[in-house]
Amino acid sequence: MITLIPKKCIACKLCVKACLFGGVRLEHKTPVLTELCTGCGACIDVCRAGAIVSSGKSTGQIHNLALYKGIWVIAEQRRARLHPVTAELLGKARELADVRKTNVSAVVLGADIKHLSNVLIQHGADRVFIADAPFLEPYRTIPAERVIAGLIDKHKPEIILLGATTMGRDLAPRLANRFRTGLTADCTGLTIAADDGLLHQTRPAFGGNIMATITTPRHRPQMATVRPGVMQPQFFPDRNGETISVKVKQQASDNAVQILKTVKKRKSSISLEKAEVIVSGGRGLGESKNFRLLEKLARVFSGQVGASRAVVDMGWIAHEHQVGQTGKTVRPRIYIACGISGAVQHLAGMQESDIIIAINKDPQAPIMQIAHFGLVGDFKRIIPELIEQLKPAS
Ligand SMILES: Cc1cc2nc3c(=O)[nH]c(=O)nc-3n(C[C@H](O)[C@H](O)[C@H](O)COP(=O)(O)OP(=O)(O)OC[C@H]3O[C@@H](n4cnc5c(N)ncnc54)[C@H](O)[C@@H]3O)c2cc1C
């Protein structure tokens, strides 16, 4: 699909440097494709001489960017109630749309969901596409993809945001593949260039050791997923917007997958995402039984206990307590990190907390750099003292 035109090549070697896969090499000053070429088109982007072109629909394809307008949020609902990530995505979409001077649309699918239109508008949508039909409830990949793809094809949004939830993670790659566009998963930051509408999608990469900002300069729509709890919802009680009912028809292929039974997951007693105060423990606790001390402190605030991955991996506490890149993303009013060094993967899940208090015997621990208050010393000495000072007078 990628073709090299030797006559045009100026032997600048940029294509060789741009290829992450060893897919281009120079032979006698002429670039040649190797069997490692994935057809990603990175070499085309850097070639100033026009010596590398693509044929076929899957690579190097440049969409007519000017046709694409507006920011879309694919809303998520279950039993006619919106998932909180939808309001969070709308809050971010509103912010981006105000910079870009464009509008925000929400797309929602399901049965008996007409009332959700107003809620979506109050959270920032200017326009809501509602596909309301029994066969769209509960969510199934094939009909959902077909209906949403039809809308994208017709209205051509510039940006599409989805939650990094089970549904979003299922739907987003299928849509991106269908429209031959890029998708950035699990973004922690999104900004937009007002002039060309390029979405700067930031996410941790290489095991969280760097933050990568990814753009989709040649294809539209630009697609991103964002984990629940990362973005801030907004609420505009008096907003007005437009509701568009989408006509949908069931197709035989929709039933390729049928849901026979839904079993509700046992509700966890832990809801870190909703906790106002979280007391988290890490390897510095020394042993699992020291979590009891943290539980005591958490109880003083009616808070919850969190943990770093190190202690979850050691089996000191269950995974549902884990905060961070591969755990939960939290934004409590107070986050107390006890015996946690502050690895970038941990910070990815808690750095948006209003107040961060670090208890660590090492004043140079990275957590101290982002903590609003750092208590240097042994947690075994500091926590009982805190409990004593904070507990209500009897
Ligand atoms: C792909 C990937 C994903 C990851 N995802 C996550 C994630 O989601 N969440 C996460 O947390 N990590 C994650 N990690 C792991 C992360 O890199 C760190 O290894 C981990 O966060 C370290 O845990 P810790 O801070 O508890 O332990 P350590 O780094 O060992 O820190 C222990 C701290 O305790 C302090 N200390 C020791 N004794 C005491 C004492 N008596 N009193 C007070 N302080 C004391 C020490 O000074 C030190 O700062 C991930 C890693 C990778 C590669």
The ligand as a MOL file (V3000), in Angstrom:
LIG
                    3D

  0  0  0     0  0            999 V3000
M  V30 BEGIN CTAB
M  V30 COUNTS 53 58 0 0 0
M  V30 BEGIN ATOM
M  V30 1 C 2.4670 -0.3550 33.7110 0
M  V30 2 C 2.5080 -0.0210 35.1690 0
M  V30 3 C 1.3520 0.3350 35.8000 0
M  V30 4 C 1.3720 0.6740 37.1520 0
M  V30 5 N 0.2070 1.0400 37.7640 0
M  V30 6 C 0.2460 1.4490 39.0420 0
M  V30 7 C -0.9340 1.9000 39.7010 0
M  V30 8 O -2.0370 1.9020 39.1350 0
M  V30 9 N -0.8320 2.3280 40.9780 0
M  V30 10 C 0.3550 2.3310 41.6730 0
M  V30 11 O 0.3760 2.7380 42.8480 0
M  V30 12 N 1.4710 1.8680 41.0760 0
M  V30 13 C 1.4410 1.4130 39.7960 0
M  V30 14 N 2.5790 0.9290 39.2340 0
M  V30 15 C 3.7450 0.6660 40.1120 0
M  V30 16 C 4.5920 1.8990 40.3930 0
M  V30 17 O 5.5260 2.0710 39.3660 0
M  V30 18 C 5.3270 1.7650 41.7360 0
M  V30 19 O 6.1070 0.5970 41.6880 0
M  V30 20 C 4.4180 1.6840 42.9410 0
M  V30 21 O 3.4740 2.7260 42.9240 0
M  V30 22 C 5.2770 1.8130 44.2080 0
M  V30 23 O 4.4730 1.6030 45.3310 0
M  V30 24 P 4.8000 2.2650 46.7360 0
M  V30 25 O 4.8960 3.7360 46.5970 0
M  V30 26 O 3.8380 1.6830 47.6960 0
M  V30 27 O 6.2150 1.6080 47.0850 0
M  V30 28 P 7.6720 2.2330 47.0980 0
M  V30 29 O 7.9730 2.8940 45.8180 0
M  V30 30 O 8.5680 1.1370 47.5450 0
M  V30 31 O 7.6090 3.3740 48.2160 0
M  V30 32 C 7.5420 3.1290 49.5690 0
M  V30 33 C 7.6610 4.4570 50.2960 0
M  V30 34 O 7.4220 4.2730 51.6750 0
M  V30 35 C 8.2870 5.1310 52.4090 0
M  V30 36 N 8.4590 4.5400 53.7340 0
M  V30 37 C 9.1330 3.4160 54.0750 0
M  V30 38 N 8.9580 3.1770 55.3980 0
M  V30 39 C 8.1750 4.1530 55.9030 0
M  V30 40 C 7.6510 4.4520 57.1830 0
M  V30 41 N 7.8990 3.6450 58.2450 0
M  V30 42 N 6.8670 5.5500 57.3360 0
M  V30 43 C 6.6080 6.3770 56.3060 0
M  V30 44 N 7.0960 6.1510 55.0440 0
M  V30 45 C 7.8540 5.0460 54.8500 0
M  V30 46 C 9.5650 5.1380 51.5810 0
M  V30 47 O 10.3500 6.2860 51.8840 0
M  V30 48 C 9.0270 5.1310 50.1620 0
M  V30 49 O 8.8830 6.4490 49.6890 0
M  V30 50 C 2.5770 0.6000 37.8880 0
M  V30 51 C 3.7480 0.2390 37.2250 0
M  V30 52 C 3.7230 -0.0740 35.8880 0
M  V30 53 C 4.9980 -0.4450 35.1990 0
M  V30 END ATOM
M  V30 BEGIN BOND
M  V30 1 1 1 2
M  V30 2 1 2 3
M  V30 3 2 2 52
M  V30 4 2 3 4
M  V30 5 1 4 5
M  V30 6 1 4 50
M  V30 7 2 5 6
M  V30 8 1 6 7
M  V30 9 1 6 13
M  V30 10 2 7 8
M  V30 11 1 7 9
M  V30 12 1 9 10
M  V30 13 2 10 11
M  V30 14 1 10 12
M  V30 15 2 12 13
M  V30 16 1 13 14
M  V30 17 1 14 15
M  V30 18 1 14 50
M  V30 19 1 15 16
M  V30 20 1 16 17
M  V30 21 1 16 18
M  V30 22 1 18 19
M  V30 23 1 18 20
M  V30 24 1 20 21
M  V30 25 1 20 22
M  V30 26 1 22 23
M  V30 27 1 23 24
M  V30 28 2 24 25
M  V30 29 1 24 26
M  V30 30 1 24 27
M  V30 31 1 27 28
M  V30 32 2 28 29
M  V30 33 1 28 30
M  V30 34 1 28 31
M  V30 35 1 31 32
M  V30 36 1 32 33
M  V30 37 1 33 34
M  V30 38 1 33 48
M  V30 39 1 34 35
M  V30 40 1 35 36
M  V30 41 1 35 46
M  V30 42 1 36 37
M  V30 43 1 36 45
M  V30 44 2 37 38
M  V30 45 1 38 39
M  V30 46 1 39 40
M  V30 47 2 39 45
M  V30 48 1 40 41
M  V30 49 2 40 42
M  V30 50 1 42 43
M  V30 51 2 43 44
M  V30 52 1 44 45
M  V30 53 1 46 47
M  V30 54 1 46 48
M  V30 55 1 48 49
M  V30 56 2 50 51
M  V30 57 1 51 52
M  V30 58 1 52 53
M  V30 END BOND
M  V30 END CTAB
M  END
